[in-house]
Amino acid sequence: MQGMSERQYAAHVGLSRGAIQKAKTAERLVLYPDGSINAAASDARRAETTDPSKTRKPPTPKLKPVPEAAVAAVGDTLREQGLAVPAVGGGTTFLQAKTANEVLKAQERRIRLQKLKGELIERARALALVFRLAREERDSWVNWPARAAALMAAELSASCSDATGQQITVEPAVMQKVLERHVRAHLDELAEVRPDFR
């Protein structure tokens, strides 16, 4: 066999064997005397006789768009590690995405190991603990004026005198009301503070 078989030529040009048989029947291929196909001459003849508008173009692969959140996550991960981050709208390269993926996998393994060692606690548990401690501290402060007012009133009464030299008496009930007002105002300020575990 001098040239190619139908099957070989079909693979050579990327067509089906049936399409090659049709081209052979339409005399759009150059054949050797033994019936095999002259590839170079057939390629040239097919190029001359084929209407470009009727040729099939190889399908372009349909790529799904990457969500902006995923691209932003890659940029955030790279930035956290001090690595080069793509410019806004510049697109992320496969290498950058792969690097970010490897960094995230390493971070995940490190966190899992720290959890196994008991070095990490869950966020919900930490929040509950902080809330409980804050509640205990608040309750302690709310009850403090009742305990301290009488002692403070006695100290002030013993050490204070007016311009005439007469001793000033501070009533424990008045002292407790003043202390409670100031403690509650301070606790209201502290209530604005929110722990951030991010």
Buried (B, 14 or more C-beta within 10 A) or exposed (E): EEBBBBEBBBEBBEBEBEBBEEBBEEEBBBBEEEEBBBBEBBBEBBEEEEEEEEEEEEEEEEEEEEEEEEBEBBBEBBEEBEEEBBEEEEEBEEEBBEBBEEBBEEEEEEEEEEEEEEEBEEEEEEEEEEEEEBEEEBEEBEEEBEEBBBEBBBEEBEEEEEEEEEEEEBEBEEBBEBBBEEBEEEEEEEEEEEEEEE
